[in-house]
Structure formats: C-alpha cells, structure tokens
Amino acid sequence: MKKKVYFIGLLVAIMTLWCCENDVLESDIKNSKEIIHKSKLQNKVFRSEALLNNVIGNSVERKLQIYTPPGYKKNGNQPYPVVYLLHGLPFSEKTYIDRSTWDDWIDPNGIFKTYPDFPQEGFRVWMDNLIAEGKIDPMIIVMPNAANELYGFSFYSNSELNGNFEDFIVYDLVNYMDTNYNTIANSNGRAVIGNSQGGYAAFLFGIKHPDVFSAIGSHSGMIVMDVILSLGTVVANENQPDGFTGPDPSKFLTSAGYAMSSAWSPNLNNPPFFVDLPFEFPSGDVIPIIAERWYANDPFTMLQYPENAIKFSSLKGVYFDCGNFDELNICAGNGYMIQLLEALKLNYGLNYIYEPFDGGHFSNIFSRLEVSLAFCSDAMSN
C-alpha cells in the first residue's frame, strides 16, 4: 500500500513538474513573440525633393534615426503619435543618441560651459523606460539630419541658397513617416521638439504649420531676433582687424552669422559667400535693410500679426525653456515673448508653459526633454 501511495505521489510530482515546464515553455514562446515587437532604433535614409536644386550642393539624401516603441507593428490596429525631434549642435541625426557626436564636436572659442546629460542606458532604453513608467504615451520619434553642408546651421528655413529645409521637414519628412510607418496621420498625432536652432524651428513650425503639428517644445530656442542681432559687436570683434572674410571654424559666432545669413538673407549676386551679413564692420552696428529680412523669420515678430497669433494659439500646447546662464544670452528676450504669449492666452486661450532653469545652453538636455515629451504627449492625447 505504501509503495502504491509513493508511486502515485511520484506520478503527481512528475505531472506537476511537466505542467510547470510546459507553462514555462508557453511563457517563453509568448515572450519570444513580444521580443519580435520590442522597441527599435533604426538608421534610415530618404530623398527630400524640397532640397533639389539648391545652389551650394546640400545633399537631397537625408539620414534619419527612428525610434519605434515596444509593441509597435507597422500593420497593426494601433497608430502612433510621432514626435519630430530636431537637433541644434552638433549637426547630426545622432545628436540625441550618440555621445561621440559631442565628443567629436569642438567648441573652438570655449563659449559653451555645459554639455548634455546623456542617459547611461542609451536613448532607446531611456525612451522605453519613460513609456513603461507612464510618463509618456507610446510614440514614434524621428530625428532627421538637417545639416547645411557648407555653413553647418540650416535653421530649418527655406532658402534659395541652402535649399528648402522647412519644406524638407514639414512636407517631405512628414509624408515619409505617414507613408512608411503606422502613424496618426494628422496634426493631432504630431509634435515637434528641438534644442537651440531646433528650438527655433519648433516655434517657426508652430506659427506657420499648426495644421501639421499640434504641440511644440522649444529648448533654448533662438526665438527673439533682437537678442541675436545684439551679438553684432561680438561678431565684429571676432574679425578684427581684417573684416568679414567668410565663415571660420575658429570663430563660432562669425560662422553662425554666415549660416543665419544663408538662411534668412541669401544673395546670389554677392559672391563668394552669397549672403548679406546684417552687421557693419568694424562697429557691428545692425544694417536695417538686411535686418528686416531676418525679422521676417523671427517668431516674436511673426506672432505680433493677428493672423499668426490666432493660428499659433490653436496649438494644443506650447512648451519652452531656457537656462538662466545661457552662454548666448538667449533668455534676454524671453521676457518679451512671455508678455506676448500671456496676451495670446488671454485673448485666444493659448496653452503654454515657460520654465527657466539654472544652467547653460546645453545643460540637462535629457531631463528637460523628458518634460517636453510628457507635455507634448499629454497635449496630443487631449
């Protein structure tokens, strides 16, 4: 009898173990299916028709980094919102994902005192964690290369010299993403976020294209032109005693001035650089007739026109910030922008947040990006 009981007990134990093993195998199979749809960070290249026939030969083949979240399926039932994440310095689609792009970039004048707080786990896992913790909704992130191959900065602007970088993003890239990825293919599913010149572009696109994007985030964006033009004296001093002789890697602000001119005041009849600088030499005084062309691309000036103010106020959300110790003194103009946005809030119901922080132009990019991603995620979902 004891042997029979022992045998039955052994049989039960074996059956239990077999079932447990099969449970594990089924779980493993299930998990392996989930792994197929884990998050991805992929290199892509696409052709932008908007950049065709530019004078200086900027490539129409544009590199992208594209993040897709856990569970993403191209042909699935769930479409995803897309955040267009625009770089400033360095000029690369890898600015937000590869620390070496910053290690390779040299600040010749020693202007910038702070650098980004790259997450140790890497961009893809960092995004995965934000989603898993419920800080943001699952989303696609696309990071395009918008480098101007001659002048560095493109300022995401349409230019007869550089090519139409605004159209490259707003039309060509948006169409590429909606065609090739499972996206929410309307403004409710799109936001644009950027740092520095990318922060400028976020405001520019929010003003001009609220039918394409519903929310924006601007980090240390150059959004008040008076601040930029006030650097004329510094630019002139960089070029003593020889005068303006072209962009020079050893002169950061001078090179930036030529880049801005290539975006906002190109002149194909003014060789060899085909731009009109807005500064006199040696004084650095602003040249009004050229500055007018820059002001035509100034978010603060643009928002003073009622039609632009109304369009901008239709956005679901506007987030911007700036470091109190910004090396380019970007914050100097933000008080004026806040006054203007307060009027838009009162008159048209604009939803905006401004957050100054203790830091410089590139300080705490990822901790601040976490805030803007959450803000835009909430705005798009409402």
N, C-alpha and C positions, 0 to 999 in steps of 0.2 A: 504493500500500500504506500509505504514511504517512497519507494522507487517511482511509483506512478505519479505521486504528487510532485516529486522532484522533477520528473520528466515533463509534466505539464507546466510547472513553473519555468523550467528551462525553455520550453517551447514558447511560452508567453513572452519571456525576456527576449528571445531571438526575434519574434514577430514585432515586438515593440521597437527593438533596435533597427529592424528592417524598415519599419514605417518611418522612424525618425530619419534614417538615412535617405529615404525617398523624399521626405519633406525637405531635407537639406538640398537634395538634388533639384527638386522643383523650384526651391528658392533661388538656387544658383542659376537655373535656367531663366527664371524671371529677371534676376539681377543682370544676367548677361544681355537680355533684351533691352534693359534700361541703359546699359553701358553703350549700346549702339546709338542711343539718343542723348548721350551726355553732352555737356557744353563743348563748343569748339571755338578755336581762334584760328582763322584761315587767312592766308595770303591770296589776294585776287588782283587781277589787272583788267581794266576795261578801257574802252576807247571813248573819249569825250569829243563829240562833234563841235561843241561850243569853243574848243581850243584850236580848231582848224584855222590855218592861215594867219596865225599870229606872227608879228614881224620878227621877234627875237628868237623864234625857233623853240618855244616851250613844247615839250612832248605832249601829244594827244593821248598817249598811253599812260594811264594813271594807276598807281598802285593803291591798294586798299588793304586794311586789316578789318576783318569782320568777325564779331563775336556773336554766336548763337547760343541761347540758354539751354539748360538741361530740359529734355523733353521736346525740343524743337523738332518738328517734322515739316519738310518742305510742302508736302501734300496733305498735311493734317487738317483737322477741322478748326484748329485754333490759330487765327492770325495774330501776329505780334506787333506791338509798337516798335518804332525804330528811333533811336537817338543818333543824330549826326554829330559826332564828336570831332571838333576842328582843332588842329594844332596851331600853336604860335611858333616859338623857338623850341627846339630845333625844327627844321623844315622836313618833317618825315611822317609817313603813315605810322611809324613805330614810336612816335614821341611819347605816347602814354603806356607803351608796353615793354619797351626795351631800354634799360638804364644806360646801355652803351651808347645810345644816340646822344645822351647828355655828356657822357664821358668823352666822346669824340668831338663835341662842340666846344670851341674855345671862345671865351669872352675876352677879347684882346685888351680891352680897356679896363677890365676889372670892375665893371659897373655893377654887376649883379652879385649880391652877397649871399643869396639863398638858392637852394635847388630843391626839386620835388622830393616828397616823402614816398618813394616807391614802396608799394606793399611787398613784403618779403615773399608772400605766397605767389606773386605774379598776378597779372591783370585778370586772366581767365578765372582763377580760383577766387580772387577778390570779388569779381562780379558774381560768381556762384554763391559766395557767402552772403552778399547783400540781398540776393533773391531768397536764399534759404532762411535768412533771419527776418524776412518780411519787410525789409526796408524799402525795397523797390519791387515792382511787378516784373515778371519775366519779360525781357526785352531783347531786341537785337541792337548791337552797337556797331556802327560803321565809322571807320577812321580813314579818311582819304588823304592822299599826299597832294597838297596844293602848293608845292614849292614853285617859285619863279626861278628858273634855272640860271638867269643872269643876275637878278637883283635879290634873290632869296625870298623876300616877302612878296606875296601876291595881293594881300589884303582882301582876298576873296572878292575882288572887284572886276567888273567888266572894263577892259582897256584895249584900245586899238593896237597898242604896243605889245602887251603881255598875252592877250587873249581874254576870253570872257570867263573868268574864274567864278563869278557869281552864277552864271548860267550853268557852268560845269556842275556845281553843287545842286542848285535849285531844280534844274530840269534834267540834266543827263544822269546824275547820280541817283536822284530820287526815282527816276524811271527805271534805272538799272535795278535798284533794290526791289521795287514793286513788281518787276517782271521776273526776277530770279529768286526771290525769297517770299516766304509766307507772311506778308505784312498786312497791317491795317492800312489800306491804300487810300487814305485821305488825311486831312490835316489833323484830325483827332488822334491819329496814331503816329504823329511825327513831332519830334522836338529837336532843337539844335542847341548845342552847348559848346563853348570854346574858351580858350585861355589866350590872353594878350590879343594878337591880331584875330585869333579865333573868337575871342570875346567881342571884339568889334563887329565881326561878321554876324554873330548871333543877334545883336541889336539891328544891324542892317537888314538882315533877312526877316526879322520880326516886323520891322516897319514896312518893308516892301512886299513881303510874301506871307501875310497871315492866312492866306488861302492854302498855303503849302505846309506851314508849321503852326502848331497850336500853343507851343510853350518854348521859352528860351532860357538859357543860363549863360551868363557872361562873367568870367573870372578875370579880373584885372584888365578889362577891356578898355581900349582907347576910344571912348565914346563922346568926348567933348573936344572938338578940334582946337579950341583956344589953347588948351594945355599943350597939344602937340606943336602948334606954331610958336609957342613961347620958348621952344628949345632952339630957335634960330640963332641966338647969340652963341650958344654952346656949339652948335654945328659950325658956325663961322670960326670960332676959336680953334676947333679941331683942324682947320685948314690954313691956319697962319703959317708962313707968310705967303704961300703960293696961290691961294684962292681955291675955288672949287675945280678939281681936276678929275672928278669921277668917283665912283664907289671904291672904297679901300677897306679890305678886311681888317686893317689895324685901326679903323675909325668907325666904331659901331654906329653912332648917331648919324654920321655922314652917309654911310651905306643905307641906313634906314630911311634917310631923307630922299635919297635917289630912288629907293624902292617905292616909297609913297608917291613920289612924282611920277614914276612909271605907271602907277595905278590910277592916279587922280589928275595929273597934269602932263600926260604924254604929249610930245610934239615931234611928229615925224619929219619936220623941217628943221630940226635942231640937232644935227649930228655933233659928236659921235655917240652921245648917250640917249638922244631922242626924248629928252624930258625938259620941262621948265621947273627949276627949283624955285620955291616961293620966298627965298631969302636973298637979301642984298649981301654983297661982300665989300668991305670987311665988317660991316656993322651987325649983320644978322637981322636987320630990320625986315619985316614982312613986306612982300610986294603985293599990293591989294588985288591987282587984276588976276594974278595967279592963285592967290589965296581963295578967291571966290570959287574957283574950281574945286579946291579942297573942301570948302564949306558945303558945296553941293553934295558931298559924300559924308557929311558929318551927322551922326544920329541926333545930336542935340539940336542942330539947326533944322533938320528934317522934321522933327517932332513939333516944331512950332507952327507948322502948316496944319490947319484943321483936318484936312482930308487924311493926312498921315497920322495925326493924333487919334482920330476915330478908328482907323484900321488897326493901329498898334494896340489900342485899348480893347479890341475884340479878342486878343490873345487870351488863352485860359490862364496863363501865368507868366510872369517875368521875374527872374531871379538875377541879381548881380551883386558882386562884392569887389573889394579892393583892400590891399594891405596899407595900413597906416604909415608904413615905412617903404612904400613902393619906390624903387630906385629911379623910376621915370616920372615920379610925382603924379601918377595917374589920378590919385584921389583928389587932387586940387580942384578938378572940375565937377566932381560928383555931387557936391552940394547944390550946384545949379541944376543938375539933372534931377535930383530928388525933388526940388521945388517944382519942376516941370511935371514930374510923374505924380506928385501929390495933386496937382491941378487936374491931371487926367483921371486920377482916382475919383476925385470929387465930381467931375463933370461927366465922365463916361464909364465909371466903375472899373477902372484898371486894377487888376490884381497883381501887385508887385511886392517884392521883398528886397531890401538892401541890407547887406551885412558887412560892415567893415571888420577887419581883423588885424591883430598885431603880427606884422610880417612884411615881407617884400614881394616883388613881382611874381616870383615862382614859389613862394612859401606854401607848404601844406596843400599842394595841388590835389592830392587824392582825398584828404579829409574834407576839403571843400567840394570836390567833385561828388563825393558821397551825398552831400547836402543838396546840390543842384540836381543830381539824378533822382533823389527822392522827391524833390519839389516838382520836377517835370513829370515824373511817374504819376504822382497824385493829380497833377493838373490834367494830364491826358486821360486819366480814368474817370474824371468827373464830367 
